[in-house]
């Protein structure tokens, strides 16, 4: 596994790349994460023969922000990364806030993607209808609740206290406070805009996800033509961590349908 930095408009994006001839799969982390959160995905996808790529978004992990006021979007950063790595076409996987990055990229660069996977995400949609629904689903003081309560399902917290603590440590250390202002969601990212996505798409969530419950993500599935929607029982907002075998298997099977080897 090689590590390095890709330059993108005032920042050096830290990444991990397994290299090799396998089909590239790029992972985009949650707001409470960094590349460290993919500990259950990295070996699984490399063993399955894929080229695993993950990076730290601005303000996270080891990414270095030289110009905090630089005018760079999340799409700019992702495109700079794949350009630096010489990746032409790839599968894109994002969870939670990373899912909004993926939606935006799929709209901007559909010809670059072999497939799109968005898990446990509110999508970053900015139309009034979506913003109002999010307010109803997560009223104040939801954001003031402990992160493990918000983002890990009760079944997982009850069954694996050690795993819960490992997740909390990654969440605690992933965000670099004051590194840069959060990159705003683009105004064009709306429910109607999802209808333009023509990339094969898999949507995943858990039936105990407080952030992105099935009723919310089903709205995305209805707008994205031909998309596949899967609800995982007894899973919360961090499916990649709570049930990694289910998460990995669903994505690998989806990718293999799009990119048979």
HULIN-V805885 format. One record per pair of residues at least 6 apart in sequence whose ideal C-beta (glycine too) atoms are under 7 Angstrom apart, sorted by the first residue. I is the first residue (numbers start at 1). J is the second residue. If there is no record, write none. Layout:
i:I j:J
i:I j:J
This chain:
i:1 j:16
i:1 j:18
i:2 j:17
i:2 j:19
i:3 j:15
i:3 j:16
i:4 j:15
i:5 j:12
i:5 j:13
i:5 j:14
i:6 j:13
i:6 j:15
i:6 j:80
i:6 j:81
i:6 j:84
i:7 j:80
i:8 j:72
i:8 j:76
i:8 j:77
i:8 j:80
i:9 j:70
i:9 j:71
i:9 j:72
i:9 j:76
i:10 j:65
i:10 j:66
i:10 j:67
i:10 j:70
i:10 j:72
i:11 j:58
i:11 j:63
i:11 j:64
i:11 j:65
i:11 j:66
i:11 j:70
i:11 j:72
i:12 j:63
i:12 j:64
i:13 j:55
i:13 j:56
i:13 j:63
i:13 j:77
i:13 j:80
i:13 j:81
i:14 j:55
i:14 j:56
i:14 j:61
i:14 j:62
i:14 j:63
i:15 j:53
i:15 j:54
i:15 j:55
i:15 j:81
i:16 j:35
i:16 j:54
i:17 j:53
i:17 j:85
i:18 j:46
i:18 j:51
i:18 j:52
i:19 j:51
i:20 j:51
i:22 j:49
i:22 j:50
i:22 j:51
i:23 j:50
i:23 j:51
i:23 j:91
i:23 j:255
i:23 j:259
i:24 j:51
i:24 j:53
i:24 j:87
i:24 j:90
i:25 j:45
i:25 j:50
i:25 j:51
i:25 j:52
i:25 j:53
i:25 j:90
i:25 j:91
i:25 j:93
i:25 j:255
i:26 j:53
i:26 j:82
i:26 j:90
i:26 j:92
i:26 j:93
i:27 j:38
i:27 j:41
i:27 j:53
i:27 j:54
i:27 j:93
i:28 j:93
i:28 j:94
i:28 j:98
i:28 j:101
i:28 j:102
i:29 j:35
i:29 j:37
i:29 j:57
i:29 j:60
i:29 j:95
i:29 j:98
i:30 j:37
i:30 j:95
i:30 j:96
i:30 j:97
i:30 j:98
i:31 j:96
i:31 j:97
i:32 j:147
i:32 j:151
i:32 j:171
i:32 j:174
i:33 j:170
i:33 j:171
i:33 j:174
i:34 j:56
i:34 j:60
i:34 j:61
i:34 j:174
i:35 j:54
i:35 j:55
i:35 j:56
i:35 j:61
i:36 j:61
i:36 j:170
i:36 j:174
i:37 j:170
i:37 j:241
i:38 j:54
i:40 j:240
i:40 j:241
i:40 j:244
i:41 j:240
i:41 j:244
i:41 j:248
i:42 j:52
i:44 j:248
i:45 j:52
i:46 j:52
i:48 j:252
i:53 j:85
i:55 j:81
i:56 j:62
i:56 j:63
i:57 j:63
i:57 j:77
i:58 j:65
i:58 j:77
i:58 j:180
i:58 j:183
i:59 j:65
i:59 j:175
i:59 j:176
i:59 j:179
i:59 j:180
i:59 j:182
i:60 j:174
i:60 j:175
i:60 j:176
i:61 j:174
i:65 j:179
i:65 j:180
i:68 j:180
i:68 j:181
i:73 j:183
i:73 j:186
i:74 j:101
i:74 j:104
i:74 j:183
i:75 j:104
i:75 j:105
i:75 j:108
i:78 j:101
i:78 j:105
i:79 j:109
i:82 j:90
i:89 j:112
i:89 j:113
i:89 j:114
i:90 j:113
i:90 j:114
i:91 j:114
i:91 j:115
i:91 j:255
i:92 j:102
i:92 j:105
i:92 j:113
i:92 j:116
i:93 j:117
i:93 j:251
i:94 j:101
i:94 j:102
i:94 j:118
i:94 j:121
i:95 j:119
i:95 j:120
i:95 j:121
i:95 j:240
i:96 j:120
i:96 j:121
i:96 j:211
i:96 j:237
i:99 j:118
i:99 j:119
i:99 j:121
i:99 j:123
i:100 j:121
i:100 j:123
i:100 j:124
i:100 j:185
i:100 j:189
i:102 j:116
i:102 j:118
i:103 j:118
i:103 j:123
i:103 j:124
i:103 j:189
i:103 j:194
i:104 j:186
i:104 j:189
i:106 j:113
i:106 j:116
i:106 j:197
i:106 j:199
i:107 j:193
i:107 j:196
i:107 j:197
i:110 j:198
i:110 j:199
i:113 j:199
i:114 j:258
i:114 j:259
i:115 j:199
i:115 j:200
i:115 j:254
i:115 j:255
i:115 j:258
i:116 j:199
i:116 j:200
i:116 j:201
i:117 j:202
i:117 j:251
i:117 j:254
i:118 j:203
i:119 j:204
i:119 j:205
i:119 j:239
i:119 j:240
i:119 j:247
i:120 j:204
i:120 j:205
i:120 j:206
i:120 j:209
i:120 j:211
i:120 j:212
i:120 j:237
i:120 j:238
i:120 j:239
i:121 j:212
i:122 j:134
i:122 j:211
i:122 j:212
i:122 j:216
i:123 j:220
i:124 j:185
i:124 j:189
i:125 j:189
i:125 j:190
i:125 j:191
i:126 j:185
i:126 j:187
i:126 j:189
i:126 j:190
i:127 j:190
i:127 j:191
i:127 j:192
i:129 j:191
i:130 j:191
i:133 j:216
i:137 j:213
i:137 j:216
i:138 j:211
i:142 j:150
i:147 j:168
i:147 j:171
i:148 j:157
i:148 j:164
i:148 j:167
i:148 j:168
i:150 j:210
i:150 j:211
i:150 j:237
i:151 j:211
i:151 j:236
i:151 j:237
i:151 j:238
i:152 j:164
i:152 j:167
i:152 j:236
i:152 j:238
i:152 j:242
i:153 j:206
i:153 j:208
i:153 j:234
i:153 j:235
i:153 j:236
i:153 j:242
i:154 j:208
i:155 j:208
i:155 j:234
i:156 j:236
i:156 j:242
i:157 j:164
i:167 j:238
i:167 j:241
i:191 j:219
i:191 j:223
i:194 j:220
i:194 j:223
i:194 j:224
i:195 j:223
i:197 j:224
i:198 j:225
i:200 j:226
i:200 j:258
i:201 j:224
i:201 j:227
i:202 j:228
i:202 j:250
i:202 j:251
i:202 j:254
i:203 j:217
i:203 j:220
i:203 j:221
i:203 j:227
i:203 j:228
i:203 j:229
i:204 j:230
i:204 j:232
i:204 j:239
i:204 j:250
i:205 j:212
i:205 j:213
i:205 j:214
i:205 j:217
i:205 j:231
i:206 j:232
i:206 j:235
i:206 j:236
i:206 j:237
i:206 j:239
i:207 j:214
i:207 j:231
i:207 j:232
i:207 j:233
i:207 j:235
i:208 j:234
i:208 j:235
i:208 j:236
i:209 j:235
i:209 j:236
i:209 j:237
i:210 j:236
i:210 j:237
i:211 j:237
i:212 j:237
i:214 j:231
i:217 j:229
i:218 j:229
i:221 j:227
i:221 j:229
i:228 j:254
i:230 j:250
i:232 j:239
i:232 j:243
i:232 j:246
i:235 j:242
i:235 j:243
i:236 j:242
i:239 j:247
i:240 j:247
